[in-house]
Amino acid sequence: MANELVKYDNRLNSIPLRRFNSREMNLFFSIASRIIDKGTNDVSFSFTQLKYLSQYKNHNGRFIEDLEKVYDKLLSLSARNDDGNKIVRFVAFTKYEIERSTETVTIAVNPDFKGLFNELRTWTRFSLEQFASLKSTYSKTAFRLLKQYRTVGKRNFKMSEFRELLDIPTSYRTDAIDRRVLKPIKEELTPIFRGLKIKKRHEGHGGKITGYEFTWKPEANNEDDFLKSSWYEIRKKIMNIENNNELTNIEKENAKKRVYKNYSKKPIKQKETLPDKDQKSQISEEERLQLRQEINERLKILGIDNSPKT
């Protein structure tokens, strides 16, 4: 899971995921992480695999319901292709099959949608674990949109574009956007994007807000999205929070609480609650079985037989 990457054509970022909640976004991009370069072939997932990838916590009955909701919402979306002469709209998948008896989900990409996940020339790439760990749907969407420009370190949004892509209710005035949209984005993405700043763009001097400018320290072209040990990742996030002067003290505290649940303002307590460098990560039996399954799948691709000898 730590090194599971999501990769797709940048055009997918222009399609607003309207009314998707956090669980549904996690499920969709968990599926997206496994259909890269699979063409239009059927791709099957076990319930256990999808739960593990998406960090799903609820019971099976709710899980099946959420899987159905993901597809219902995908059907309500339409990709758009305009070659200058013909405008074509189409849905992402031609097959989305949920089988209760075998606890599997089978997906097939629409041939007209094939280019979003295959033979990519320009793409967005990010860590599935980082994405799934974010709580706010606004943070999740902003995370993807900024990752598209990860080596640039800058992304401008017109107000209308920002509202549409993040699916912000039309009733939200700019003060509501500050509280309900930008606040969680700052607190959740500052640990990930070093030096993150969000600047309001105005019409004239001090006039109407016309958009937002996001800036951060660009990532290197050859920088990977593979996560390191929990000890390393948490310390990197804490440093990004501490060194960001755009955050208030309260916002810094809130950001730290989002990074790890045992955070305390007292320095000695904070040090004690951070994971020890040599501490071994504890994983559940379900996660252990999933890791074994993934290892066996990858060995099979390499032509290595890892089955027990009799």
VOGU-3710 file (C-alpha; in Angstrom, 3 decimals, decimal comma):
1> manelvkydn> 0,000/0,000/0,000  2,802/2,439/0,888  4,124/2,353/-2,670  0,818/2,067/-4,535  0,712/4,809/-7,190  -2,210/6,350/-9,041  -1,423/7,520/-12,567  -3,758/8,828/-15,252  -4,023/11,318/-18,103  -4,305/14,945/-16,984
11> rlnsiplrrf> -7,679/15,239/-18,706  -9,269/13,343/-15,830  -8,533/16,343/-13,582  -10,862/18,480/-15,695  -13,846/16,261/-14,832  -15,431/17,366/-11,525  -16,278/14,409/-9,261  -19,642/15,841/-8,319  -21,216/14,674/-5,067  -18,481/12,080/-4,381
21> nsremnlffs> -17,828/11,695/-0,660  -14,433/10,804/0,819  -15,007/7,005/0,852  -16,233/7,017/-2,737  -13,218/9,015/-3,929  -10,913/6,537/-2,197  -12,645/3,590/-3,879  -12,568/5,202/-7,323  -8,870/6,063/-7,217  -8,038/2,653/-5,719
31> iasriidkgt> -9,621/1,168/-8,843  -7,761/3,713/-10,996  -4,448/2,640/-9,445  -4,887/-0,879/-10,842  -6,290/-0,256/-14,334  -3,267/1,662/-15,637  -2,042/0,077/-18,904  -4,643/-2,709/-18,722  -6,318/-1,593/-21,951  -10,024/-2,446/-22,059
41> ndvsfsftql> -9,585/-5,898/-20,482  -11,604/-6,940/-17,457  -9,832/-6,150/-14,184  -11,065/-7,882/-11,021  -10,657/-6,844/-7,397  -11,464/-8,764/-4,240  -13,409/-6,911/-1,566  -10,405/-7,379/0,746  -8,077/-5,832/-1,815  -10,274/-2,788/-2,433
51> kylsqyknhn> -10,819/-2,227/1,279  -7,099/-2,368/1,890  -6,237/-0,024/-0,984  -8,926/2,512/-0,078  -8,389/2,327/3,712  -12,051/1,324/4,035  -13,304/0,818/7,605  -17,012/-0,088/7,370  -18,779/-3,471/7,212  -19,586/-5,498/4,073
61> grfiedlekv> -23,193/-4,368/3,729  -22,178/-0,717/3,615  -19,209/-1,577/1,380  -21,431/-3,010/-1,368  -23,715/0,006/-1,063  -20,735/2,349/-1,447  -19,484/0,414/-4,487  -22,883/0,876/-6,120  -22,903/4,573/-5,291  -19,468/4,981/-6,897
71> ydkllslsar> -20,770/3,520/-10,152  -24,008/5,526/-10,035  -21,948/8,693/-9,711  -19,522/7,610/-12,422  -22,508/7,184/-14,745  -23,541/10,751/-13,980  -20,122/11,964/-15,148  -19,227/12,266/-18,788  -15,833/12,718/-20,350  -15,712/15,138/-23,250
81> nddgnkivrf> -13,568/14,969/-26,381  -13,539/17,791/-28,938  -11,305/17,381/-32,017  -12,352/20,746/-33,453  -15,130/19,209/-35,507  -16,921/16,595/-33,432  -17,808/16,729/-29,754  -18,161/13,307/-28,105  -19,251/12,513/-24,552  -18,858/9,084/-22,957
91> vaftkyeier> -18,803/7,299/-19,597  -15,692/5,785/-18,018  -16,541/2,091/-17,737  -18,524/-0,335/-19,888  -18,512/-3,000/-17,176  -18,872/-2,665/-13,414  -19,868/-5,975/-11,870  -20,224/-6,686/-8,135  -20,494/-10,371/-7,160  -21,517/-11,031/-3,564
101> stetvtiavn> -20,798/-14,784/-3,526  -17,143/-14,391/-4,513  -16,783/-10,907/-2,999  -15,280/-9,477/-6,176  -15,674/-6,384/-8,332  -14,886/-6,564/-12,060  -14,221/-3,425/-14,116  -13,711/-2,801/-17,835  -12,675/0,579/-19,244  -14,752/2,078/-22,030
111> pdfkglfnel> -12,666/1,956/-25,266  -13,432/5,680/-25,739  -11,975/6,286/-22,269  -8,903/4,106/-22,865  -6,530/7,040/-23,332  -7,069/8,247/-19,774  -5,318/5,179/-18,337  -3,167/3,772/-21,163  -0,090/4,847/-23,157  0,048/8,161/-21,326
121> rtwtrfsleq> 1,978/11,115/-22,728  1,090/13,605/-19,989  -0,075/12,461/-16,608  -0,825/13,124/-12,974  0,813/10,765/-10,471  0,548/10,496/-6,707  0,671/8,133/-3,742  -2,642/6,368/-3,152  -1,905/6,154/0,576  -1,370/9,918/0,839
131> faslkstysk> -4,582/10,555/-1,091  -6,668/8,082/0,949  -5,367/9,472/4,250  -6,846/12,914/3,516  -10,248/13,474/5,144  -11,736/16,429/3,291  -13,012/15,924/-0,257  -11,790/19,459/-0,995  -8,284/18,464/0,168  -8,384/15,305/-1,956
141> tafrllkqyr> -9,334/17,209/-5,104  -6,834/20,013/-4,492  -4,154/17,368/-3,838  -4,731/15,828/-7,290  -4,870/19,186/-9,059  -1,620/20,387/-7,453  0,132/17,067/-8,144  -0,473/17,690/-11,849  1,893/20,681/-11,460  4,188/19,094/-8,874
151> tvgkrnfkms> 7,423/20,035/-10,711  6,134/23,557/-11,461  5,211/24,583/-7,923  2,392/26,880/-8,978  -1,250/26,562/-9,965  -3,717/29,389/-10,619  -7,487/28,968/-10,537  -10,157/31,346/-11,721  -13,003/31,503/-9,204  -15,478/29,784/-11,542
161> efrelldipt> -12,956/27,022/-12,299  -12,141/26,526/-8,617  -15,813/26,238/-7,700  -16,520/23,778/-10,509  -13,523/21,464/-10,053  -13,903/21,253/-6,263  -17,715/21,028/-6,525  -18,222/23,946/-4,137  -21,908/24,792/-3,467  -23,066/27,939/-5,242
171> syrtdaidrr> -24,395/29,192/-1,895  -20,836/29,492/-0,482  -19,644/33,080/-0,384  -15,904/33,752/-0,149  -15,934/33,758/3,658  -17,535/30,286/3,632  -14,899/29,126/1,128  -12,240/30,369/3,554  -13,683/28,322/6,450  -14,994/25,201/4,763
181> vlkpikeelt> -12,721/24,776/1,746  -9,387/26,565/2,142  -8,973/25,841/5,862  -8,963/22,018/5,550  -6,862/22,272/2,380  -4,194/24,290/4,198  -4,184/22,017/7,230  -4,083/18,750/5,257  -1,838/19,715/2,331  0,779/21,864/4,100
191> pifrglkikk> 2,440/18,707/5,524  2,704/17,284/1,987  3,521/20,334/-0,164  6,564/22,114/1,234  6,083/25,878/1,604  2,448/25,786/0,478  0,856/29,237/0,132  -2,643/30,167/-0,975  -3,067/33,699/-2,251  -6,348/35,328/-3,196
201> rheghggkit> -6,386/37,002/-6,600  -8,297/40,293/-6,798  -9,856/42,363/-9,536  -7,926/45,598/-9,260  -6,518/46,790/-5,947  -8,479/45,161/-3,101  -11,439/44,477/-5,374  -13,551/41,368/-5,893  -11,819/38,012/-5,403  -11,420/36,485/-8,864
211> gyeftwkpea> -9,482/33,327/-8,023  -6,700/31,686/-6,033  -2,994/31,140/-6,553  -1,349/28,066/-4,987  2,440/27,995/-4,737  4,848/25,496/-3,134  8,412/24,256/-3,512  8,539/22,331/-6,811  9,382/18,645/-6,718  12,379/17,383/-8,685
221> nneddflkss> 11,639/15,779/-12,060  13,100/12,477/-10,888  11,445/12,574/-7,461  9,348/9,490/-6,784  6,077/9,272/-4,856  7,143/6,261/-2,828  6,602/6,749/0,884  9,413/6,034/3,303  9,155/4,755/6,898  6,413/6,196/9,119
231> wyeirkkimn> 9,142/7,768/11,263  10,616/9,616/8,261  7,274/10,649/6,760  5,858/12,080/9,987  8,976/14,107/10,709  9,014/15,476/7,167  5,375/16,540/7,519  5,976/18,156/10,903  8,930/20,117/9,482  6,776/21,315/6,569
241> iennneltni> 4,169/22,532/9,054  6,633/24,205/11,429  8,496/26,006/8,619  5,368/27,362/6,923  4,855/30,957/8,078  1,546/31,193/6,216  -0,166/29,161/8,953  -1,359/30,605/12,237  -0,356/28,811/15,443  -3,827/27,293/15,672
251> ekenakkrvy> -3,651/26,092/12,072  -0,250/24,542/12,779  -1,663/22,681/15,771  -4,639/21,469/13,743  -2,338/20,345/10,927  -0,195/18,368/13,369  -3,273/16,693/14,852  -4,225/15,589/11,349  -0,755/14,083/10,851  -0,791/11,918/13,968
261> knyskkpikq> -3,493/11,380/16,557  -1,285/11,425/19,681  -0,041/14,967/19,065  0,421/17,143/22,141  1,454/20,800/22,330  3,960/19,983/25,079  7,369/19,371/23,429  8,293/16,456/25,692  4,960/14,751/25,069  5,202/15,425/21,342
271> ketlpdkdqk> 8,606/13,759/21,246  7,344/10,774/23,193  4,351/10,204/20,945  6,274/10,303/17,667  7,062/6,784/16,403  10,500/5,465/17,247  12,859/5,229/14,281  13,393/1,522/14,836  9,784/0,769/15,676  8,304/-1,982/13,516
281> sqiseeerlq> 4,963/-1,168/11,946  2,033/-3,256/13,175  -0,282/-4,539/10,459  -3,476/-6,544/10,737  -3,802/-10,139/9,582  -6,020/-8,921/6,728  -3,306/-6,514/5,564  -0,692/-9,265/5,922  -2,713/-11,614/3,694  -3,194/-8,826/1,165
291> lrqeinerlk> 0,544/-8,131/1,043  1,262/-11,813/0,483  -1,281/-11,888/-2,338  0,284/-8,852/-4,005  3,805/-10,287/-3,680  2,682/-13,559/-5,275  0,979/-11,650/-8,115  4,155/-9,679/-8,857  6,341/-12,807/-8,678  3,966/-14,499/-11,138
301> ilgidnspkt> 4,386/-11,602/-13,578  8,153/-12,062/-13,304  7,785/-15,762/-14,059  8,741/-16,877/-10,537  6,805/-19,759/-8,990  6,307/-19,024/-5,298  3,745/-21,790/-4,616  4,444/-24,243/-1,775  6,435/-27,303/-2,854  4,918/-30,708/-2,168
//
